[in-house]
């Protein structure tokens, strides 16, 4: 009788342990499957945004770069994904624009060439101390904002020119 109680108790304990271990394994597998599904959807969005960056329409290209920036901020993006986004965001036109800014250090950036502080050109006397803002197309500003996020995520230094262009982004 005592032996039967001991065997019964051991059987119940073993069954409880097995059920608990199985529940933990199932929970871990479910979490892993959920993350894999989220990463698949993240990559589908990257493909969609990358396709927009190749569009003939400048607004679509700008929207694609903005979407890539949002995706670069995601915790689903690992180092390899960030390298991919970095390659997608490589923009020769932006590099040329940054070179212009470096040559004209101190100039402000704007999406369109408007005087600083929203004042009309007629209200403002020309000044050499206050350089005219450099006009940057929205596409270049979006590319700069993407590169700035990637620099932050990849722990790379960002130039002052890049930060200046990216600061003109209206959708931070």
C-alpha positions in Angstrom: 0.0 0.0 0.0 2.8 2.4 0.9 4.6 1.5 -2.3 1.5 2.1 -4.3 1.1 5.6 -2.8 4.8 6.4 -3.5 4.5 5.2 -7.1 1.2 7.1 -7.6 2.7 10.3 -6.1 5.8 9.9 -8.3 3.6 9.4 -11.4 1.5 12.5 -10.6 4.7 14.6 -10.1 6.3 13.3 -13.3 3.1 14.1 -15.2 2.9 17.6 -13.8 6.6 18.2 -14.6 6.1 16.9 -18.2 3.0 19.1 -18.7 4.7 22.2 -17.4 7.8 21.5 -19.6 5.6 21.0 -22.6 3.7 24.2 -21.9 7.0 26.2 -21.7 8.2 24.7 -24.9 5.0 25.4 -26.6 5.0 29.0 -25.4 8.6 29.5 -26.6 7.8 27.9 -30.0 4.7 30.2 -30.3 6.8 33.3 -29.5 9.4 32.2 -32.1 6.8 31.6 -34.8 5.2 35.0 -34.0 8.6 36.8 -34.3 9.3 35.0 -37.6 5.8 36.0 -39.0 6.5 39.6 -37.9 9.9 39.6 -39.6 8.3 38.2 -42.8 5.8 41.0 -42.8 8.6 43.6 -42.0 10.5 42.3 -45.0 7.4 42.5 -47.3 7.1 46.1 -46.2 10.8 46.7 -47.0 10.3 45.3 -50.5 7.3 47.5 -51.0 9.1 50.7 -49.8 12.2 49.8 -51.8 10.0 49.5 -54.9 8.6 53.0 -54.2 12.1 54.4 -54.1 12.5 53.3 -57.8 9.3 54.9 -58.9 9.4 57.6 -61.6 7.4 60.0 -59.4 9.5 62.0 -56.9 6.8 62.0 -54.3 6.6 58.1 -54.4 10.4 58.0 -54.1 10.2 60.3 -51.1 7.5 58.2 -49.5 9.5 55.1 -50.0 12.5 56.6 -48.3 10.3 57.7 -45.4 8.9 54.2 -45.0 12.4 52.7 -45.1 13.3 55.1 -42.2 10.4 53.9 -40.2 11.3 50.3 -40.9 15.0 51.0 -39.9 13.7 52.0 -36.4 12.0 48.7 -35.9 13.3 46.2 -33.3 12.8 43.5 -35.9 15.7 44.9 -38.0 18.9 43.1 -37.1 22.4 44.2 -38.2 22.1 42.4 -41.6 18.8 44.1 -42.2 20.2 47.5 -41.3 23.1 46.9 -43.8 20.5 46.1 -46.5 18.6 49.3 -45.7 21.9 51.2 -45.8 22.5 49.9 -49.3 19.0 50.8 -50.3 19.4 54.3 -48.9 22.7 55.0 -50.6 22.1 58.1 -52.6 24.6 59.9 -54.8 22.4 62.9 -55.1 22.4 63.2 -51.3 26.2 62.9 -51.2 26.5 65.8 -53.7 24.0 67.9 -51.6 26.0 67.2 -48.4 29.2 68.3 -50.2 27.5 71.6 -51.0 26.4 72.1 -47.4 30.0 71.3 -46.2 31.2 74.0 -48.6 28.6 76.5 -47.3 28.8 75.6 -43.6 26.3 77.6 -41.6 23.6 77.6 -44.3 20.2 76.5 -43.2 18.2 73.8 -45.0 14.7 74.0 -46.2 12.5 71.9 -48.5 12.1 75.0 -50.7 14.2 78.1 -50.9 12.5 80.4 -48.4 14.0 83.1 -46.1 14.6 81.9 -42.5 11.9 82.5 -39.9 9.2 82.6 -42.6 9.7 86.2 -43.4 9.2 87.4 -47.0 12.2 88.2 -49.1 11.1 91.8 -49.4 11.0 92.2 -45.6 14.6 91.1 -45.3 17.8 92.9 -46.1 20.5 90.7 -47.6 23.2 89.7 -45.1 26.4 87.9 -45.6 26.3 86.9 -41.9 23.1 85.0 -42.5 23.6 82.7 -45.6 20.6 82.0 -47.7 19.0 78.6 -47.0 20.0 75.8 -49.2 17.1 74.3 -51.1 16.9 70.6 -50.7 14.3 68.5 -52.5 12.1 66.5 -50.2 13.6 63.3 -51.6 17.1 64.3 -50.4 15.8 65.3 -47.0 14.1 61.9 -46.6 17.3 60.1 -47.7 19.2 62.1 -45.2 16.7 61.3 -42.4 17.0 57.6 -43.3 20.8 57.7 -43.3 20.8 59.5 -39.9 18.6 56.7 -38.4 20.9 54.1 -39.9 24.0 55.9 -38.5 22.4 55.9 -35.0 21.4 52.2 -35.2 24.8 51.1 -36.6 26.7 53.3 -34.1 28.3 55.4 -36.9 29.2 59.0 -36.6 27.0 61.4 -38.6 28.3 64.6 -40.2 27.0 68.0 -39.2 25.8 68.4 -42.8 23.8 65.2 -42.7 22.2 66.2 -39.4 21.4 69.6 -40.9 19.7 68.2 -43.9 17.8 65.5 -41.9 16.6 68.2 -39.5 14.4 69.6 -42.3 12.3 66.4 -42.3 8.8 67.3 -41.4 7.8 63.8 -40.2 10.3 62.9 -37.6 
